[in-house]
Amino acid sequence: MPTPAGSSPPAGPTDSRERGGRPGRDDLGDAAPLAHEVRRIVSLVPSITEAIAATCRERLVGATDWCTHPPDLDLGRVRGTKNPDLKAIAALAPDLVVANKEENRELDVRRLRERGIPVWVTDIETVPQGLDSIERLFTDALRVETPQWLVEAREEWAGPLPEATLRVAVAIWRDPWMVVGPSTFTGDLVARLGWHNVFAGSPATDPATGHAVTGRYPSVELAQLDRDDVEVVLLPDEPYVFTADDGPEAFSRARTALVSGRLLTWYGPSLVGAKAALTAAVTA
């Protein structure tokens, strides 16, 4: 049976015989042998680190340097999402490492599994998929009841896609300029705000070659962003840290809006209240 969110499982280290005590399969359908009680978790995904910390913090023993929320999180750090310190992870003796298909490298997932460390990989490209994935992680893998913040996030973001009333672009990098393209969590979130991402379906251009590219985060020329038919260019503070002095000054035609990258790109407790906060930031 699931334990209530925030409560602790029985104390004591997980015996090696418990690992693999019950079968599990992650979002990709790969096997993730689970301890009877998953007591020690290393998260390689900032969004999921915040989600676990808000739900069963006592189980978190490690996270990446990019896991900045909650700010007072005090645990072992295992370097970055793309270059995790595998030895440091192993030294933390986790019952489970949580990763994400987009955030983390398949190579690191494979190497962790070769060390005998179970890894649960999430696959998230839409807001509903993100909420479902996190809930399954809690209820199936961690045996924790669905937390209240997740219930509230579902209520806030439920329903069909609204009609688009604003044409936007979402920049994520500068030099070269890169934008959010199709089939992304952020793109789906933008659509659920009633905004049309102008790069959601159209091919962009590689500035080095001039060839069309259709990636999920394509490189574009500034002129493709700063144009009359783009009403607002969203400039988040991550992964590139756009600020009042770094980003808006490049635009002369499109209006820009500085927004929270966490509210725009994270799938976790930050979704609660994000709709109103982002709308206010963009329409101000």
Helices and strands as residue ranges (DSSP letters): E 41-43, H 46-56, G 57-59, E 60-63, E 76-77, H 86-91, E 96-100, H 106-114, E 119-122, H 127-136, I 137-142, H 148-157, E 166-173, E 177-179, H 185-192, E 195-197, E 204-205, E 212-213, E 219-220, H 222-225, E 232-236, G 248-250, E 255-259, H 261-265, G 269-271, H 274-283
